[in-house]
């Protein structure tokens, strides 16, 4: 059921704004004609995905539509069924993330549900944007070939961030600083409108996490911490270790902004104990040690981050700087050569 427009898949020749216009145009057309719209969006960097989602949300809100996040987990893997049952779906656009977290054998439950119940999108005129990193895109084509052929449009956001955005994605949340009050208001409204019940907890957690980032950007640190603490309680109820680790890591960033480096280190150490496979948590811990001038500890954390993510230029440069502070110039030069290889 692909539309004719899918025959010319857009690449990176279009600007960021043009690709947002393309997504919005597809959704607006579907809304006007009460038809479904299944949009697959490929991305590599989470900061770029968030930027694209926020830009699309702003366009939709300006025209009286609402973008509703839908975060997949092991208890919410049947996307077509759950979206078909969502109240008020006629005026909503669903933003789906986390297909790889759907559980089941080979983590394929969410993909198989899309394949089996693909007709639900047509029967209930569902408008949905499904965000896919490279691994999820490959898994979708493998586990859900019929759904893969069923989509209407594929758009790619393989953008490279500028240095400021790269720094933000390494050391903290990457959020748009324009219209912070408007973004906070939108997220607060969405949070207040979520129905009660276990099925909404993951959405609530996602919104609280985003709100914490927005409040941090606004320098409303107490509110940021409050949002993260609420999110932490939900993550504990869900027994979601990955979310708990992420929240502890972000608490560390807020504490650092508040000039409490010792609290920042303690929070981030809890994060890496919970999820030692996350490179960004180790890089943040190294950064916190770096700020405290604990260069030997920072080097250990930075090295662990680079073992998990060898191509991170910010961490490589930070490691070189720590070597120089300790007078280990030979190691610093060696690290510098690795950066420029």
Phi and psi restraints in degrees (value plus and minus 20) as a CYANA .aco file:
   2 UNK   PHI     -81.1   -41.1
   2 UNK   PSI     123.7   163.7
   3 UNK   PHI     -97.2   -57.2
   3 UNK   PSI     145.1   185.1
   4 UNK   PHI     -81.3   -41.3
   4 UNK   PSI     -51.0   -11.0
   5 UNK   PHI     -84.8   -44.8
   5 UNK   PSI     -39.9     0.1
   6 UNK   PHI     -93.2   -53.2
   6 UNK   PSI     -35.0     5.0
   7 UNK   PHI     -87.8   -47.8
   7 UNK   PSI     -45.6    -5.6
   8 UNK   PHI    -131.3   -91.3
   8 UNK   PSI      59.9    99.9
   9 UNK   PHI     -86.6   -46.6
   9 UNK   PSI     106.7   146.7
  10 UNK   PHI     -93.2   -53.2
  10 UNK   PSI     120.4   160.4
  11 UNK   PHI    -128.9   -88.9
  11 UNK   PSI    -173.4  -133.4
  12 UNK   PHI    -105.3   -65.3
  12 UNK   PSI     -15.9    24.1
  13 UNK   PHI     -88.3   -48.3
  13 UNK   PSI     -49.9    -9.9
  14 UNK   PHI     -95.9   -55.9
  14 UNK   PSI     126.7   166.7
  15 UNK   PHI     -92.5   -52.5
  15 UNK   PSI     147.8   187.8
  16 UNK   PHI     -76.3   -36.3
  16 UNK   PSI     -67.5   -27.5
  17 UNK   PHI     -83.9   -43.9
  17 UNK   PSI     -57.8   -17.8
  18 UNK   PHI     -85.3   -45.3
  18 UNK   PSI     -56.7   -16.7
  19 UNK   PHI     -91.6   -51.6
  19 UNK   PSI     -54.4   -14.4
  20 UNK   PHI     -84.3   -44.3
  20 UNK   PSI     -63.0   -23.0
  21 UNK   PHI     -79.0   -39.0
  21 UNK   PSI     -59.4   -19.4
  22 UNK   PHI     -83.7   -43.7
  22 UNK   PSI     -67.4   -27.4
  23 UNK   PHI     -80.9   -40.9
  23 UNK   PSI     -67.0   -27.0
  24 UNK   PHI     -81.8   -41.8
  24 UNK   PSI     -62.1   -22.1
  25 UNK   PHI     -80.3   -40.3
  25 UNK   PSI     -61.9   -21.9
  26 UNK   PHI     -82.2   -42.2
  26 UNK   PSI     -64.2   -24.2
  27 UNK   PHI     -89.7   -49.7
  27 UNK   PSI     -59.5   -19.5
  28 UNK   PHI     -85.2   -45.2
  28 UNK   PSI     -61.9   -21.9
  29 UNK   PHI     -81.8   -41.8
  29 UNK   PSI     -63.6   -23.6
  30 UNK   PHI     -83.2   -43.2
  30 UNK   PSI     -59.3   -19.3
  31 UNK   PHI     -85.3   -45.3
  31 UNK   PSI     -65.0   -25.0
  32 UNK   PHI     -83.6   -43.6
  32 UNK   PSI     -53.9   -13.9
  33 UNK   PHI    -125.6   -85.6
  33 UNK   PSI     -10.5    29.5
  34 UNK   PHI      31.1    71.1
  34 UNK   PSI      30.7    70.7
  35 UNK   PHI    -144.7  -104.7
  35 UNK   PSI     143.0   183.0
  36 UNK   PHI     -95.2   -55.2
  36 UNK   PSI     141.5   181.5
  37 UNK   PHI    -167.3  -127.3
  37 UNK   PSI      98.9   138.9
  38 UNK   PHI    -135.2   -95.2
  38 UNK   PSI      87.3   127.3
  39 UNK   PHI    -133.3   -93.3
  39 UNK   PSI     106.2   146.2
  40 UNK   PHI    -124.8   -84.8
  40 UNK   PSI     107.4   147.4
  41 UNK   PHI    -140.9  -100.9
  41 UNK   PSI     100.0   140.0
  42 UNK   PHI    -113.0   -73.0
  42 UNK   PSI     121.0   161.0
  43 UNK   PHI    -171.8  -131.8
  43 UNK   PSI     144.9   184.9
  44 UNK   PHI    -137.6   -97.6
  44 UNK   PSI     -61.7   -21.7
  45 UNK   PHI    -122.7   -82.7
  45 UNK   PSI     110.1   150.1
  46 UNK   PHI     -82.0   -42.0
  46 UNK   PSI     -55.0   -15.0
  47 UNK   PHI     -83.0   -43.0
  47 UNK   PSI     -57.6   -17.6
  48 UNK   PHI     -89.5   -49.5
  48 UNK   PSI     -61.1   -21.1
  49 UNK   PHI     -79.6   -39.6
  49 UNK   PSI     -66.0   -26.0
  50 UNK   PHI     -81.9   -41.9
  50 UNK   PSI     -61.4   -21.4
  51 UNK   PHI     -81.8   -41.8
  51 UNK   PSI     -63.4   -23.4
  52 UNK   PHI     -85.5   -45.5
  52 UNK   PSI     -62.8   -22.8
  53 UNK   PHI     -82.3   -42.3
  53 UNK   PSI     -63.0   -23.0
  54 UNK   PHI     -86.1   -46.1
  54 UNK   PSI     -59.5   -19.5
  55 UNK   PHI     -85.2   -45.2
  55 UNK   PSI     -61.5   -21.5
  56 UNK   PHI     -86.1   -46.1
  56 UNK   PSI     -61.5   -21.5
  57 UNK   PHI     -80.0   -40.0
  57 UNK   PSI     -61.9   -21.9
  58 UNK   PHI     -81.7   -41.7
  58 UNK   PSI     -62.8   -22.8
  59 UNK   PHI     -82.0   -42.0
  59 UNK   PSI     -63.4   -23.4
  60 UNK   PHI     -85.6   -45.6
  60 UNK   PSI     -64.7   -24.7
  61 UNK   PHI     -83.3   -43.3
  61 UNK   PSI     -58.8   -18.8
  62 UNK   PHI     -79.7   -39.7
  62 UNK   PSI     -42.4    -2.4
  63 UNK   PHI    -134.6   -94.6
  63 UNK   PSI       7.1    47.1
  64 UNK   PHI      56.7    96.7
  64 UNK   PSI      -2.3    37.7
  65 UNK   PHI    -132.5   -92.5
  65 UNK   PSI     141.0   181.0
  66 UNK   PHI    -145.4  -105.4
  66 UNK   PSI     110.4   150.4
  67 UNK   PHI    -115.6   -75.6
  67 UNK   PSI     101.1   141.1
  68 UNK   PHI    -130.6   -90.6
  68 UNK   PSI     100.1   140.1
  69 UNK   PHI     -91.1   -51.1
  69 UNK   PSI     119.8   159.8
  70 UNK   PHI    -150.3  -110.3
  70 UNK   PSI      88.7   128.7
  71 UNK   PHI    -119.9   -79.9
  71 UNK   PSI      98.1   138.1
  72 UNK   PHI     -94.1   -54.1
  72 UNK   PSI     118.4   158.4
  73 UNK   PHI    -165.7  -125.7
  73 UNK   PSI    -195.1  -155.1
  74 UNK   PHI     -83.6   -43.6
  74 UNK   PSI     -44.4    -4.4
  75 UNK   PHI    -116.2   -76.2
  75 UNK   PSI     -29.2    10.8
  76 UNK   PHI    -150.1  -110.1
  76 UNK   PSI      36.5    76.5
  77 UNK   PHI    -116.0   -76.0
  77 UNK   PSI     -40.9    -0.9
  78 UNK   PHI    -106.1   -66.1
  78 UNK   PSI      58.1    98.1
  79 UNK   PHI     -80.2   -40.2
  79 UNK   PSI     -70.0   -30.0
  80 UNK   PHI     -79.8   -39.8
  80 UNK   PSI     -63.0   -23.0
  81 UNK   PHI     -84.7   -44.7
  81 UNK   PSI     -68.0   -28.0
  82 UNK   PHI     -87.6   -47.6
  82 UNK   PSI     -58.6   -18.6
  83 UNK   PHI     -89.2   -49.2
  83 UNK   PSI     -54.3   -14.3
  84 UNK   PHI     -86.6   -46.6
  84 UNK   PSI     -43.3    -3.3
  85 UNK   PHI    -116.0   -76.0
  85 UNK   PSI     -22.5    17.5
  86 UNK   PHI     -91.9   -51.9
  86 UNK   PSI     109.0   149.0
  87 UNK   PHI     -86.3   -46.3
  87 UNK   PSI     118.9   158.9
  88 UNK   PHI      52.5    92.5
  88 UNK   PSI       2.4    42.4
  89 UNK   PHI     -82.4   -42.4
  89 UNK   PSI     -42.0    -2.0
  90 UNK   PHI     -81.6   -41.6
  90 UNK   PSI     -48.3    -8.3
  91 UNK   PHI    -129.1   -89.1
  91 UNK   PSI      -7.9    32.1
  92 UNK   PHI    -133.9   -93.9
  92 UNK   PSI     132.6   172.6
  93 UNK   PHI    -137.1   -97.1
  93 UNK   PSI     109.9   149.9
  94 UNK   PHI    -117.6   -77.6
  94 UNK   PSI     115.0   155.0
  95 UNK   PHI    -132.3   -92.3
  95 UNK   PSI      84.6   124.6
  96 UNK   PHI    -120.7   -80.7
  96 UNK   PSI     108.4   148.4
  97 UNK   PHI    -152.1  -112.1
  97 UNK   PSI     138.2   178.2
  98 UNK   PHI      63.6   103.6
  98 UNK   PSI      13.3    53.3
  99 UNK   PHI     -76.6   -36.6
  99 UNK   PSI     -51.8   -11.8
 100 UNK   PHI     -89.8   -49.8
 100 UNK   PSI     -31.0     9.0
 101 UNK   PHI    -118.3   -78.3
 101 UNK   PSI      -4.9    35.1
 102 UNK   PHI     -96.5   -56.5
 102 UNK   PSI     -30.3     9.7
 103 UNK   PHI      60.1   100.1
 103 UNK   PSI    -193.8  -153.8
 104 UNK   PHI      66.6   106.6
 104 UNK   PSI     158.3   198.3
 105 UNK   PHI     -81.8   -41.8
 105 UNK   PSI     109.1   149.1
 106 UNK   PHI      39.8    79.8
 106 UNK   PSI      -2.0    38.0
 107 UNK   PHI      42.3    82.3
 107 UNK   PSI      12.5    52.5
 108 UNK   PHI    -123.6   -83.6
 108 UNK   PSI     -14.7    25.3
 109 UNK   PHI     -77.7   -37.7
 109 UNK   PSI     -65.7   -25.7
 110 UNK   PHI     -85.3   -45.3
 110 UNK   PSI     -61.0   -21.0
 111 UNK   PHI     -84.6   -44.6
 111 UNK   PSI     -63.5   -23.5
 112 UNK   PHI     -87.7   -47.7
 112 UNK   PSI     -55.5   -15.5
 113 UNK   PHI     -83.7   -43.7
 113 UNK   PSI     -59.5   -19.5
 114 UNK   PHI     -81.4   -41.4
 114 UNK   PSI     -60.2   -20.2
 115 UNK   PHI     -88.0   -48.0
 115 UNK   PSI     -64.9   -24.9
 116 UNK   PHI     -92.5   -52.5
 116 UNK   PSI     -61.5   -21.5
 117 UNK   PHI    -125.9   -85.9
 117 UNK   PSI       6.7    46.7
 118 UNK   PHI     -77.7   -37.7
 118 UNK   PSI     -50.8   -10.8
 119 UNK   PHI     -85.6   -45.6
 119 UNK   PSI     -39.9     0.1
 120 UNK   PHI     -79.8   -39.8
 120 UNK   PSI     -54.5   -14.5
 121 UNK   PHI     -82.0   -42.0
 121 UNK   PSI     -55.8   -15.8
 122 UNK   PHI     -98.1   -58.1
 122 UNK   PSI     -67.8   -27.8
 123 UNK   PHI     -79.9   -39.9
 123 UNK   PSI     -53.5   -13.5
 124 UNK   PHI    -130.1   -90.1
 124 UNK   PSI      -8.2    31.8
 125 UNK   PHI      27.9    67.9
 125 UNK   PSI      31.2    71.2
 126 UNK   PHI    -103.4   -63.4
 126 UNK   PSI     115.5   155.5
 127 UNK   PHI    -127.8   -87.8
 127 UNK   PSI     101.6   141.6
 128 UNK   PHI    -163.3  -123.3
 128 UNK   PSI     120.9   160.9
 129 UNK   PHI    -133.1   -93.1
 129 UNK   PSI     100.8   140.8
 130 UNK   PHI    -130.3   -90.3
 130 UNK   PSI      97.5   137.5
 131 UNK   PHI    -110.7   -70.7
 131 UNK   PSI     111.4   151.4
 132 UNK   PHI    -153.3  -113.3
 132 UNK   PSI     102.8   142.8
 133 UNK   PHI     -99.0   -59.0
 133 UNK   PSI     158.9   198.9
 134 UNK   PHI     -80.2   -40.2
 134 UNK   PSI     -62.5   -22.5
 135 UNK   PHI     -85.1   -45.1
 135 UNK   PSI     -61.4   -21.4
 136 UNK   PHI     -87.8   -47.8
 136 UNK   PSI     -56.2   -16.2
 137 UNK   PHI     -83.4   -43.4
 137 UNK   PSI     -63.1   -23.1
 138 UNK   PHI     -85.2   -45.2
 138 UNK   PSI     -61.6   -21.6
 139 UNK   PHI     -86.7   -46.7
 139 UNK   PSI     -57.1   -17.1
 140 UNK   PHI     -83.5   -43.5
 140 UNK   PSI     -65.6   -25.6
 141 UNK   PHI     -85.2   -45.2
 141 UNK   PSI     -49.5    -9.5
 142 UNK   PHI    -101.3   -61.3
 142 UNK   PSI     -65.8   -25.8
 143 UNK   PHI    -111.3   -71.3
 143 UNK   PSI     -37.2     2.8
 144 UNK   PHI    -156.0  -116.0
 144 UNK   PSI      40.0    80.0
 145 UNK   PHI     -83.7   -43.7
 145 UNK   PSI     -55.2   -15.2
 146 UNK   PHI     -89.3   -49.3
 146 UNK   PSI     -60.0   -20.0
 147 UNK   PHI     -86.6   -46.6
 147 UNK   PSI     -58.1   -18.1
 148 UNK   PHI     -75.5   -35.5
 148 UNK   PSI     -61.3   -21.3
 149 UNK   PHI     -97.3   -57.3
 149 UNK   PSI     -30.7     9.3
 150 UNK   PHI    -107.8   -67.8
 150 UNK   PSI     -38.9     1.1
 151 UNK   PHI     -87.8   -47.8
 151 UNK   PSI     142.1   182.1
 152 UNK   PHI    -117.3   -77.3
 152 UNK   PSI     -52.6   -12.6
 153 UNK   PHI    -175.7  -135.7
 153 UNK   PSI     122.6   162.6
 154 UNK   PHI    -139.4   -99.4
 154 UNK   PSI     109.1   149.1
 155 UNK   PHI    -149.4  -109.4
 155 UNK   PSI     121.2   161.2
 156 UNK   PHI    -130.5   -90.5
 156 UNK   PSI     116.3   156.3
 157 UNK   PHI    -144.3  -104.3
 157 UNK   PSI      47.8    87.8
 158 UNK   PHI    -113.6   -73.6
 158 UNK   PSI      21.1    61.1
 159 UNK   PHI     -91.1   -51.1
 159 UNK   PSI     129.9   169.9
 160 UNK   PHI    -117.4   -77.4
 160 UNK   PSI     104.9   144.9
 161 UNK   PHI     -91.0   -51.0
 161 UNK   PSI     135.3   175.3
 162 UNK   PHI     -94.4   -54.4
 162 UNK   PSI     149.1   189.1
 163 UNK   PHI     -76.3   -36.3
 163 UNK   PSI     -57.4   -17.4
 164 UNK   PHI     -84.4   -44.4
 164 UNK   PSI     -62.4   -22.4
 165 UNK   PHI     -88.5   -48.5
 165 UNK   PSI     -57.5   -17.5
 166 UNK   PHI     -81.2   -41.2
 166 UNK   PSI     -63.2   -23.2
 167 UNK   PHI     -82.2   -42.2
 167 UNK   PSI     -62.4   -22.4
 168 UNK   PHI     -83.9   -43.9
 168 UNK   PSI     -59.8   -19.8
 169 UNK   PHI     -92.8   -52.8
 169 UNK   PSI     -41.6    -1.6
 170 UNK   PHI    -102.0   -62.0
 170 UNK   PSI     -66.6   -26.6
 171 UNK   PHI    -120.3   -80.3
 171 UNK   PSI     -25.1    14.9
 172 UNK   PHI    -193.1  -153.1
 172 UNK   PSI    -180.3  -140.3
 173 UNK   PHI     -93.6   -53.6
 173 UNK   PSI     124.2   164.2
 174 UNK   PHI    -121.0   -81.0
 174 UNK   PSI      82.3   122.3
 175 UNK   PHI    -144.6  -104.6
 175 UNK   PSI     131.1   171.1
 176 UNK   PHI     -93.3   -53.3
 176 UNK   PSI     109.9   149.9
 177 UNK   PHI    -109.4   -69.4
 177 UNK   PSI     -28.0    12.0
 178 UNK   PHI     -94.7   -54.7
 178 UNK   PSI     120.5   160.5
 179 UNK   PHI      34.3    74.3
 179 UNK   PSI      27.6    67.6
 180 UNK   PHI     -78.9   -38.9
 180 UNK   PSI     -63.5   -23.5
 181 UNK   PHI     -80.1   -40.1
 181 UNK   PSI     -61.6   -21.6
 182 UNK   PHI     -84.6   -44.6
 182 UNK   PSI     -65.2   -25.2
 183 UNK   PHI     -82.8   -42.8
 183 UNK   PSI     -63.1   -23.1
 184 UNK   PHI     -82.0   -42.0
 184 UNK   PSI     -63.6   -23.6
 185 UNK   PHI     -80.1   -40.1
 185 UNK   PSI     -63.7   -23.7
 186 UNK   PHI     -81.1   -41.1
 186 UNK   PSI     -64.7   -24.7
 187 UNK   PHI     -88.6   -48.6
 187 UNK   PSI     -57.3   -17.3
 188 UNK   PHI     -84.6   -44.6
 188 UNK   PSI     -60.7   -20.7
 189 UNK   PHI     -84.3   -44.3
 189 UNK   PSI     -65.0   -25.0
 190 UNK   PHI     -82.6   -42.6
 190 UNK   PSI     -58.7   -18.7
 191 UNK   PHI     -85.2   -45.2
 191 UNK   PSI     -62.6   -22.6
 192 UNK   PHI     -87.7   -47.7
 192 UNK   PSI     -48.5    -8.5
 193 UNK   PHI    -107.1   -67.1
 193 UNK   PSI     -26.1    13.9
 194 UNK   PHI     -85.3   -45.3
 194 UNK   PSI     114.9   154.9
 195 UNK   PHI     -88.9   -48.9
 195 UNK   PSI     135.6   175.6
 196 UNK   PHI     -91.2   -51.2
 196 UNK   PSI     134.1   174.1
 197 UNK   PHI     106.1   146.1
 197 UNK   PSI     140.9   180.9
 198 UNK   PHI     -82.4   -42.4
 198 UNK   PSI     -50.6   -10.6
 199 UNK   PHI     -84.8   -44.8
 199 UNK   PSI     -40.1    -0.1
 200 UNK   PHI    -116.3   -76.3
 200 UNK   PSI     -23.0    17.0
 201 UNK   PHI     -84.8   -44.8
 201 UNK   PSI     -59.6   -19.6
 202 UNK   PHI     -86.2   -46.2
 202 UNK   PSI     -61.5   -21.5
 203 UNK   PHI     -81.8   -41.8
 203 UNK   PSI     -61.7   -21.7
 204 UNK   PHI     -81.9   -41.9
 204 UNK   PSI     -61.9   -21.9
 205 UNK   PHI     -83.2   -43.2
 205 UNK   PSI     -64.3   -24.3
 206 UNK   PHI     -81.2   -41.2
 206 UNK   PSI     -64.1   -24.1
 207 UNK   PHI     -86.8   -46.8
 207 UNK   PSI     -61.1   -21.1
 208 UNK   PHI     -82.2   -42.2
 208 UNK   PSI     -58.8   -18.8
 209 UNK   PHI     -84.2   -44.2
 209 UNK   PSI     -64.3   -24.3
 210 UNK   PHI     -86.6   -46.6
 210 UNK   PSI     -60.6   -20.6
 211 UNK   PHI     -80.2   -40.2
 211 UNK   PSI     -61.0   -21.0
 212 UNK   PHI     -79.4   -39.4
 212 UNK   PSI     -60.4   -20.4
 213 UNK   PHI     -86.0   -46.0
 213 UNK   PSI     -59.7   -19.7
 214 UNK   PHI     -87.0   -47.0
 214 UNK   PSI     -63.4   -23.4
 215 UNK   PHI     -84.4   -44.4
 215 UNK   PSI     -56.4   -16.4
 216 UNK   PHI     -83.7   -43.7
 216 UNK   PSI     -63.2   -23.2
 217 UNK   PHI     -81.4   -41.4
 217 UNK   PSI     -51.7   -11.7
 218 UNK   PHI    -101.9   -61.9
 218 UNK   PSI     -26.0    14.0
 219 UNK   PHI      48.8    88.8
 219 UNK   PSI       2.7    42.7
 220 UNK   PHI    -111.4   -71.4
 220 UNK   PSI      53.0    93.0
 221 UNK   PHI     -86.9   -46.9
 221 UNK   PSI     -57.1   -17.1
 222 UNK   PHI     -81.1   -41.1
 222 UNK   PSI     -61.2   -21.2
 223 UNK   PHI     -89.2   -49.2
 223 UNK   PSI     -55.9   -15.9
 224 UNK   PHI     -82.4   -42.4
 224 UNK   PSI     -66.6   -26.6
 225 UNK   PHI     -83.9   -43.9
 225 UNK   PSI     -60.5   -20.5
 226 UNK   PHI     -80.7   -40.7
 226 UNK   PSI     -63.2   -23.2
 227 UNK   PHI     -83.6   -43.6
 227 UNK   PSI     -61.1   -21.1
 228 UNK   PHI     -87.7   -47.7
 228 UNK   PSI     -57.7   -17.7
 229 UNK   PHI     -85.0   -45.0
 229 UNK   PSI     -61.0   -21.0
 230 UNK   PHI     -83.2   -43.2
 230 UNK   PSI     -62.2   -22.2
 231 UNK   PHI     -83.2   -43.2
 231 UNK   PSI     -56.7   -16.7
 232 UNK   PHI     -82.4   -42.4
 232 UNK   PSI     -60.2   -20.2
 233 UNK   PHI     -84.1   -44.1
 233 UNK   PSI     -60.4   -20.4
 234 UNK   PHI     -86.0   -46.0
 234 UNK   PSI     -62.7   -22.7
 235 UNK   PHI     -80.9   -40.9
 235 UNK   PSI     -57.1   -17.1
 236 UNK   PHI     -85.9   -45.9
 236 UNK   PSI     -61.9   -21.9
 237 UNK   PHI     -81.6   -41.6
 237 UNK   PSI     -56.5   -16.5
 238 UNK   PHI    -103.1   -63.1
 238 UNK   PSI     -27.9    12.1
 239 UNK   PHI      35.1    75.1
 239 UNK   PSI      21.7    61.7
 240 UNK   PHI    -118.7   -78.7
 240 UNK   PSI      77.3   117.3
 241 UNK   PHI     -86.8   -46.8
 241 UNK   PSI     -57.9   -17.9
 242 UNK   PHI     -81.8   -41.8
 242 UNK   PSI     -62.9   -22.9
 243 UNK   PHI     -86.2   -46.2
 243 UNK   PSI     -61.6   -21.6
 244 UNK   PHI     -79.2   -39.2
 244 UNK   PSI     -63.1   -23.1
 245 UNK   PHI     -83.0   -43.0
 245 UNK   PSI     -63.4   -23.4
 246 UNK   PHI     -82.3   -42.3
 246 UNK   PSI     -62.0   -22.0
 247 UNK   PHI     -86.7   -46.7
 247 UNK   PSI     -63.8   -23.8
 248 UNK   PHI     -80.6   -40.6
 248 UNK   PSI     -59.5   -19.5
 249 UNK   PHI     -82.2   -42.2
 249 UNK   PSI     -61.7   -21.7
 250 UNK   PHI     -92.3   -52.3
 250 UNK   PSI     -52.2   -12.2
 251 UNK   PHI     -79.0   -39.0
 251 UNK   PSI     -58.4   -18.4
 252 UNK   PHI     -79.7   -39.7
 252 UNK   PSI     -61.0   -21.0
 253 UNK   PHI     -83.5   -43.5
 253 UNK   PSI     -61.5   -21.5
 254 UNK   PHI     -86.1   -46.1
 254 UNK   PSI     -62.6   -22.6
 255 UNK   PHI     -80.7   -40.7
 255 UNK   PSI     -58.6   -18.6
 256 UNK   PHI     -85.0   -45.0
 256 UNK   PSI     -62.0   -22.0
 257 UNK   PHI     -78.5   -38.5
 257 UNK   PSI     -52.4   -12.4
 258 UNK   PHI    -103.8   -63.8
 258 UNK   PSI     -14.2    25.8
 259 UNK   PHI      44.8    84.8
 259 UNK   PSI      22.6    62.6
 260 UNK   PHI    -142.1  -102.1
 260 UNK   PSI      49.7    89.7
 261 UNK   PHI     -82.4   -42.4
 261 UNK   PSI     -53.2   -13.2
 262 UNK   PHI     -84.6   -44.6
 262 UNK   PSI     -63.4   -23.4
 263 UNK   PHI     -83.9   -43.9
 263 UNK   PSI     -56.1   -16.1
 264 UNK   PHI     -82.0   -42.0
 264 UNK   PSI     -65.7   -25.7
 265 UNK   PHI     -81.9   -41.9
 265 UNK   PSI     -65.9   -25.9
 266 UNK   PHI     -81.0   -41.0
 266 UNK   PSI     -62.8   -22.8
 267 UNK   PHI     -84.1   -44.1
 267 UNK   PSI     -64.0   -24.0
 268 UNK   PHI     -92.0   -52.0
 268 UNK   PSI     -50.1   -10.1
 269 UNK   PHI     -85.2   -45.2
 269 UNK   PSI     -55.9   -15.9
 270 UNK   PHI     -83.8   -43.8
 270 UNK   PSI     -58.6   -18.6
 271 UNK   PHI     -82.3   -42.3
 271 UNK   PSI     -67.8   -27.8
 272 UNK   PHI     -91.1   -51.1
 272 UNK   PSI     -46.9    -6.9
 273 UNK   PHI     -87.5   -47.5
 273 UNK   PSI     -56.3   -16.3
 274 UNK   PHI     -92.7   -52.7
 274 UNK   PSI     -59.8   -19.8
 275 UNK   PHI    -160.9  -120.9
 275 UNK   PSI      61.7   101.7
 276 UNK   PHI     -93.7   -53.7
 276 UNK   PSI     -19.1    20.9
 277 UNK   PHI    -115.4   -75.4
 277 UNK   PSI     -20.0    20.0
 278 UNK   PHI    -113.5   -73.5
 278 UNK   PSI      93.8   133.8
 279 UNK   PHI     -82.8   -42.8
 279 UNK   PSI     -57.6   -17.6
 280 UNK   PHI     -87.4   -47.4
 280 UNK   PSI     -51.3   -11.3
 281 UNK   PHI     -86.9   -46.9
 281 UNK   PSI     -61.6   -21.6
 282 UNK   PHI     -86.6   -46.6
 282 UNK   PSI     -59.1   -19.1
 283 UNK   PHI     -86.5   -46.5
 283 UNK   PSI     -57.7   -17.7
 284 UNK   PHI     -84.2   -44.2
 284 UNK   PSI     -62.8   -22.8
 285 UNK   PHI     -81.2   -41.2
 285 UNK   PSI     -62.8   -22.8
 286 UNK   PHI     -79.7   -39.7
 286 UNK   PSI     -60.4   -20.4
 287 UNK   PHI     -83.3   -43.3
 287 UNK   PSI     -61.8   -21.8
 288 UNK   PHI     -85.3   -45.3
 288 UNK   PSI     -63.7   -23.7
 289 UNK   PHI     -80.5   -40.5
 289 UNK   PSI     -60.6   -20.6
 290 UNK   PHI     -78.3   -38.3
 290 UNK   PSI     -66.1   -26.1
 291 UNK   PHI     -80.8   -40.8
 291 UNK   PSI     -57.0   -17.0
 292 UNK   PHI     -99.9   -59.9
 292 UNK   PSI     -19.9    20.1
 293 UNK   PHI      44.9    84.9
 293 UNK   PSI       7.3    47.3
 294 UNK   PHI    -114.7   -74.7
 294 UNK   PSI      52.2    92.2
 295 UNK   PHI     -86.7   -46.7
 295 UNK   PSI     -56.1   -16.1
 296 UNK   PHI     -84.6   -44.6
 296 UNK   PSI     -62.0   -22.0
 297 UNK   PHI     -85.9   -45.9
 297 UNK   PSI     -59.0   -19.0
 298 UNK   PHI     -82.0   -42.0
 298 UNK   PSI     -61.2   -21.2
 299 UNK   PHI     -80.7   -40.7
 299 UNK   PSI     -62.9   -22.9
 300 UNK   PHI     -80.0   -40.0
 300 UNK   PSI     -65.3   -25.3
 301 UNK   PHI     -87.3   -47.3
 301 UNK   PSI     -62.9   -22.9
 302 UNK   PHI     -82.9   -42.9
 302 UNK   PSI     -60.4   -20.4
 303 UNK   PHI     -82.5   -42.5
 303 UNK   PSI     -60.2   -20.2
 304 UNK   PHI     -84.6   -44.6
 304 UNK   PSI     -60.4   -20.4
 305 UNK   PHI     -81.5   -41.5
 305 UNK   PSI     -61.0   -21.0
 306 UNK   PHI     -93.4   -53.4
 306 UNK   PSI     -46.7    -6.7
 307 UNK   PHI     -82.3   -42.3
 307 UNK   PSI     -56.2   -16.2
 308 UNK   PHI    -105.9   -65.9
 308 UNK   PSI     -48.2    -8.2
 309 UNK   PHI    -162.2  -122.2
 309 UNK   PSI      60.1   100.1
 310 UNK   PHI     -85.2   -45.2
 310 UNK   PSI     -38.8     1.2
 311 UNK   PHI    -119.4   -79.4
 311 UNK   PSI      -2.5    37.5
 312 UNK   PHI    -103.6   -63.6
 312 UNK   PSI      89.1   129.1
 313 UNK   PHI     -89.8   -49.8
 313 UNK   PSI     -53.7   -13.7
 314 UNK   PHI     -85.6   -45.6
 314 UNK   PSI     -63.1   -23.1
 315 UNK   PHI     -88.6   -48.6
 315 UNK   PSI     -59.8   -19.8
 316 UNK   PHI     -80.1   -40.1
 316 UNK   PSI     -63.8   -23.8
 317 UNK   PHI     -86.4   -46.4
 317 UNK   PSI     -58.1   -18.1
 318 UNK   PHI     -85.6   -45.6
 318 UNK   PSI     -59.2   -19.2
 319 UNK   PHI     -83.5   -43.5
 319 UNK   PSI     -62.9   -22.9
 320 UNK   PHI     -78.6   -38.6
 320 UNK   PSI     -63.2   -23.2
 321 UNK   PHI     -82.7   -42.7
 321 UNK   PSI     -59.3   -19.3
 322 UNK   PHI     -84.6   -44.6
 322 UNK   PSI     -61.7   -21.7
 323 UNK   PHI     -78.4   -38.4
 323 UNK   PSI     -61.9   -21.9
 324 UNK   PHI     -87.2   -47.2
 324 UNK   PSI     -58.8   -18.8
 325 UNK   PHI     -81.1   -41.1
 325 UNK   PSI     -52.3   -12.3
 326 UNK   PHI    -108.6   -68.6
 326 UNK   PSI     -17.8    22.2
 327 UNK   PHI      56.9    96.9
 327 UNK   PSI      -5.1    34.9
 328 UNK   PHI    -113.5   -73.5
 328 UNK   PSI      49.6    89.6
 329 UNK   PHI     -87.7   -47.7
 329 UNK   PSI     -52.9   -12.9
 330 UNK   PHI     -83.3   -43.3
 330 UNK   PSI     -63.5   -23.5
 331 UNK   PHI     -87.6   -47.6
 331 UNK   PSI     -55.5   -15.5
 332 UNK   PHI     -83.6   -43.6
 332 UNK   PSI     -63.7   -23.7
 333 UNK   PHI     -84.9   -44.9
 333 UNK   PSI     -59.3   -19.3
 334 UNK   PHI     -81.5   -41.5
 334 UNK   PSI     -63.1   -23.1
 335 UNK   PHI     -85.5   -45.5
 335 UNK   PSI     -58.2   -18.2
 336 UNK   PHI     -81.9   -41.9
 336 UNK   PSI     -60.8   -20.8
 337 UNK   PHI     -84.5   -44.5
 337 UNK   PSI     -57.4   -17.4
 338 UNK   PHI     -83.6   -43.6
 338 UNK   PSI     -57.2   -17.2
 339 UNK   PHI     -82.7   -42.7
 339 UNK   PSI     -59.1   -19.1
 340 UNK   PHI    -114.0   -74.0
 340 UNK   PSI     -12.8    27.2
